[in-house]
Each structure stands twice: as structure tokens, then as C-alpha cells.
């Protein structure tokens, strides 16, 4: 596999706005059901405890645009992406969420027919085709071609490359994954979603001889160290540990409960978790579009490490915004696992429902 440190040293591309006539966020969820017209709170799943599985997270503008798009109106999405500009993490998040709905490809084609040079319409269509390809509903080569078209229309935008990385993460070779990741980083070195995809893929590679020795940990710690001090990539080592345990548990090499096997209590894990929690205390960002994913990962890790008092503070910040990862890695009902961990951390009675932690 290509050496990783040079890859992480890639330079940022010159800032420019995406081209086209339109000026300018596991892990997206899949929704195979339709969306209720007029309902701007469509979630993937809801439950009696008030916890919501919605890939839009707390982005109410995105929810409204998603609802309008489901009704065949693209103007709200157009305006949303116009306001998003070159906030690349937010643009990637919003386009990924919009593209995750079954109607997205058709809506994007209609939008492109109305504005043939729109970079936003091309990017939405590309990510919608990626989603379809990953679900076996489209030829991956057609999805790649759509991403290439979107990338040519907005050369500075990392989002079409994010689509290619989503494809490569599941269908590509290691070299393809690294090559596409390098293209994303060239345009936005701290791209949050891209780093999560790379870590998820890298965690699936064979380990070294020592339990706490794996290249995914090295990659995540290097990325965190090289990112700006306020970057949410500080939490990436925590994500790497969760992804690695997912792989070990699936292979029967570790107990399903990471707490049972001491996954989070080794020296390296303790150091990494302490650094991530300290970063959150000092730099907490309440405006990053995918921050709830980081908060869920950090709360999950603290619970598994037995640090429930610290986890309690995170659960209060998370509120109702549950993310499937990492709770789905140890439980087939992520909200139930989340509620059980939250109740223990907060010293509350866990709401009852079928299944449990």
C-alpha cells in the first residue's frame, strides 16, 4: 500500500468558488421510504424516547430543502447550496443527505434540464448516482462518469471526489481509495467525511502483531496532529478505534462488546481518548455540520472505557441527534444502544423497548 504520510502532507488547492451558472453532510443513511410532503422533520427513524435517526442531523435548512426536493421543487436546494458556498464540509454533508433519497437522481436531472451548466445540479446527480450504485441500482461506471462531469464543472469542489471516494471505499482497490482521497485533500485537507471513509476502509486491513499496533491508528493520529488546533479531526483516532473494533468483532476476533475485551482500556486507547475529550472541552464546535457524529463516537468510547461522568456531558450536547455509527457496531438497534448508554451515564432509568444493550 502507498505510504500514507506523504498523502497527508498534500497541499491545499487555491480557493475558488465552484463554477457553473449557480454561484456558490454512516456516513449518510439510506432512506428507502418516501418523504411526507410538507414535513420538514423527515427522519430515517423516530421512536418514543424522542431520539432521531436522521442524516440531516440538526440542519433544519437542509431538512426543508430535502422536503421541497421530494415534492419536485429544487429552488430550496439551489438556494441552500448558494448560501453554503465553499464551506466544503457543509456542502459535502448537505449534498450527501439530499442525494440519499430515492427521488434524488430524477430531481437532479430535472434541475439540470432547467440549468444545464449548474455545478450544484451536477454534484447532486453525481452523488445520487453513487448512492444508487452502492445499492446495486446503477452501474458504478455511470456513477463515476457523473462524478467526473461534476468535478469538471467545479474543479475546486471536493464534493464530486467525495462521491468517488464513497464508491472506492466499497468497490475500489487500496490504490484507488488513496488516489481519490488525495484528490479530496488537495481541495480541502481537513475534509471530515473523507477522513472517516478512509479510516473505515483502512481499519479493514490486516493488523500487526500487537493489539494496539495498526496502520489505521497511525493514520488517524497523524491526521489529528497535522490538522489545525481547532479541527474536529482531533476526534479521528477515536473513530479509528471504533472502526477497528467493528472489523475485529465481525471476524470473531473480539467480543461484540468492546468493553468486555478491554479495547478501550489499553495505554494507547486511553491516551487517544483523553486527548480527544480534552480537545472537545477546549475547542467544542457547535457549528460543524457533522459534529454530532463526532459527539456520538466520543460518547460511545467514553462509555466503553467506563468513563460515564465524562460521557454524560456529551450526551447532553447530543440531545436527540443519534447517529447509527458507532452504536450499530455493537447492536442491531442503534437508538436502543444509545438510550441504554445515555441512561447509565446520566443515572436515569432507560426507556424500555424491544432489544437492549
RABEL-V816331 format. One record per backbone hydrogen bond with DSSP energy under -0.5 kcal/mol. NH is the residue of the N-H (numbers start at 1). CO is the residue of the C=O. E is the energy in kcal/mol with one decimal. If there is no record, write none. Layout:
# RABEL-V816331
nh: {NH/NH}
co: {CO/CO}
e: {E/E}
This chain:
# RABEL-V816331
nh: {7/7/8/9/9/10/13/21/23/31/32/39/40/42/44/45/47/50/52/53/54/54/57/59/60/63/64/65/66/67/68/69/70/71/71/72/73/74/78/79/80/81/82/83/84/85/87/88/91/92/93/94/94/95/96/97/98/99/100/100/101/102/104/107/108/109/110/111/112/113/114/115/118/122/123/124/125/126/127/128/129/130/131/132/133/134/135/135/136/137/138/142/143/144/145/146/147/148/149/150/151/152/153/154/157/162/163/164/165/166/167/168/169/170/170/171/172/177/178/179/180/181/182/183/184/185/186/187/187/188/191/195/196/197/198/199/200/201/202/203/204/205/208/213/214/217/218/219/220/221/222/223/224/225/226/227/231/234/235/236/238/239/240/241/242/243/244/245/246/247/248/249/250/251/252/253/254/258/260/261/262/263/265/266/270/271/272/273/274/275/276/277/278/279/280/281/282/283/284/286/291/293/294/295/296/297/298/299/300/301/302/303/304/305/306/307/308/311/312/313/313/314/315/316/317/318/319/321/322/322/327/328/329/330/331/336/337/338/339/340/341/342/343/344/345/346/347/348}
co: {3/4/4/5/6/7/186/117/21/100/30/36/38/39/53/53/51/47/320/45/52/322/54/56/58/59/60/61/62/63/64/65/66/67/68/69/68/72/74/75/76/77/78/79/80/81/84/86/87/88/89/25/90/91/92/93/94/95/96/97/98/31/101/103/104/105/106/107/108/109/110/111/115/118/119/120/121/122/123/124/125/126/127/128/129/130/131/132/133/132/132/139/139/140/141/142/143/144/145/146/147/148/149/150/154/158/159/160/161/162/163/164/165/166/167/167/168/173/174/175/176/177/178/179/180/181/182/183/184/184/188/191/192/193/194/195/196/197/198/199/201/202/213/210/212/214/214/215/216/217/218/219/220/221/222/223/228/231/232/233/235/235/236/237/238/239/240/241/242/243/244/245/246/247/249/248/248/256/257/257/259/258/262/262/266/267/268/269/270/271/272/273/274/275/276/277/278/279/280/284/288/290/290/291/292/293/294/295/296/297/298/299/300/301/303/302/306/307/308/309/310/310/311/312/313/314/315/318/52/320/323/324/326/327/327/333/333/334/335/336/337/338/339/340/341/342/343/343}
e: {-0.6/-0.6/-1.8/-0.6/-0.9/-1.2/-3.0/-0.5/-0.8/-0.9/-0.5/-1.9/-0.8/-0.7/-2.4/-1.5/-0.6/-2.1/-2.9/-2.6/-0.9/-0.5/-2.1/-1.9/-1.3/-1.9/-2.1/-2.3/-2.6/-2.2/-2.2/-2.4/-1.9/-0.9/-0.6/-1.8/-2.5/-0.6/-2.7/-2.7/-2.4/-2.5/-1.8/-2.3/-1.7/-1.6/-1.6/-1.7/-3.0/-2.7/-2.2/-0.6/-2.9/-2.6/-2.2/-2.2/-2.5/-2.4/-0.8/-0.8/-1.0/-0.7/-2.0/-2.3/-2.7/-2.0/-2.0/-2.3/-2.7/-2.0/-1.5/-2.3/-2.1/-1.7/-2.2/-2.4/-2.4/-2.4/-2.4/-2.2/-2.3/-2.0/-2.3/-2.1/-2.6/-2.5/-0.8/-0.6/-1.6/-3.2/-0.7/-1.0/-1.6/-2.6/-2.2/-2.0/-2.1/-2.3/-2.2/-2.2/-2.7/-2.1/-1.5/-1.3/-1.6/-1.9/-2.0/-1.7/-2.2/-2.3/-1.8/-2.7/-2.7/-0.9/-0.6/-3.0/-1.7/-2.4/-2.5/-2.4/-2.6/-2.5/-2.1/-1.3/-2.1/-2.7/-2.0/-1.0/-0.8/-2.2/-1.8/-1.7/-1.8/-2.3/-2.3/-2.4/-2.3/-2.1/-3.0/-2.2/-1.4/-1.8/-1.5/-2.0/-0.7/-0.9/-1.5/-2.9/-2.3/-2.4/-2.3/-2.6/-2.3/-2.2/-2.0/-1.2/-2.1/-1.7/-2.0/-1.4/-1.0/-1.6/-2.5/-1.8/-1.9/-2.7/-2.4/-2.0/-2.1/-1.8/-2.4/-3.0/-2.1/-1.6/-1.3/-2.8/-0.8/-0.8/-1.1/-0.9/-0.8/-1.9/-1.3/-0.5/-2.7/-2.2/-2.6/-2.6/-2.4/-2.1/-2.1/-2.4/-2.4/-2.2/-2.2/-2.2/-1.7/-3.3/-1.4/-0.6/-1.6/-1.0/-1.2/-2.6/-2.3/-2.2/-2.7/-2.6/-2.5/-2.4/-2.4/-2.3/-2.3/-1.7/-1.5/-3.0/-1.0/-1.9/-1.9/-0.8/-0.5/-1.0/-2.4/-1.8/-1.3/-2.4/-2.0/-1.9/-1.0/-1.8/-0.6/-3.3/-1.7/-1.2/-0.6/-0.5/-2.1/-2.7/-2.8/-2.3/-2.2/-2.8/-2.8/-1.9/-2.3/-2.7/-0.9/-2.7}
